[in-house]
Amino acid sequence: RFQDIPEIADKDLTPLVNKVIKDPDSIVNKIFMGQAQIYDKITKDPTSVYEYLKSDPENLNDVVDMVANAVNSLEIGTKASNAIQGTASNSVALRKILTKLGFPK
């Protein structure tokens, strides 16, 4: 592994998930809350999902925790790190081959 390429730990994605879901200006939050409003219109349930999430930040924290756990269980950070390391390794191998063929360093 290349030491100069930072690793992405799966747990490091939790703050990012927290930010994109809670930030009212983020596209993820807008889509999420929009879907809650659509769900309310379709189901006509008197207990509004949208109001439930909007009225109490703790309710949104529960959603953030569930999404963060799902993201972490998919090991997205690990997979991204492996892909980046693999690309770097392939680039080094290609450079060595080209150098052996006479291309300048």
Secondary structure, DSSP 8 states (H G I E B T S, - for coil): --TTS----GGGHHHHHHHHHH-TTSHHHHHHHHHHHHHHHHH--SS-HHHHHHH-HHHHHHHHHHHHHHHHHTTHHHHHHHHHHHHHHHHHHHHHHHHHTT---
